[in-house]
Amino acid sequence: MKLPAFVLLAALAAPVAHSAVLDASPSGFTLENSEVVPVDADRAWEALVGEVDRWWPRDHTWWGSEGTLSIEPKAGGCFCEIDDTGRRQARHLEVLFVDPGRTLRMGGGLGPLQGLGLQGALEFRLAPEASGGTRITLWYRVGGYSPDDLSAFAPVVDRVQGMQLAALAAHLRAGGEG
């Protein structure tokens, strides 16, 4: 199976801590990445849903600096990107479940997975840490029909998911403001 070059380059761009491919098979995979941030769950939630345009890596958007990202934290809401003209638009994921300060679940295929017709459940789980701060876990299960072995995508998507979560954590550690 041949992966798009931009996916492979992005995957090799930076190391990722606290990540794991939990399972992988020809029909799908499950990933989990986690980071501990020095803020409470309410602040982490605010950054997750209200500041996505500030922390989501621009090289993992359709239109880079020409696009604006947003998450509507309600059932049926959109994790969307709209270019600066308003003409090019993308629904990255659909919001499926919202428990503010605890869980945001969205469905769909991110990036090239969308174009392959694959579906996934992506969750951001927030939990207080005994030592202070909040553990943010990004969990993503992807599956669907493909003539190719989907397990080959698992390490690449895991790496990208890890970079995205690391960007949120860095935003919060740097004191990103709401």
Buried (B, 14 or more C-beta within 10 A) or exposed (E): EEBEEEBEEBBEEEEBEBBEBEEBEEBBBBBBBBBBBBBBBEBBBBBBBEBBBBBBBEEBBBBEEBBBBBBBBEEEBBBBBBBEEEEEEBEBBBBBEBEBBEBBBBBBBBBBBBEBEBBBBBBBBBBEEEEEBBBBBBBBBBBBEBEEEBBBBBBBBBBBBBBBBBBBBEBBBEEBEE
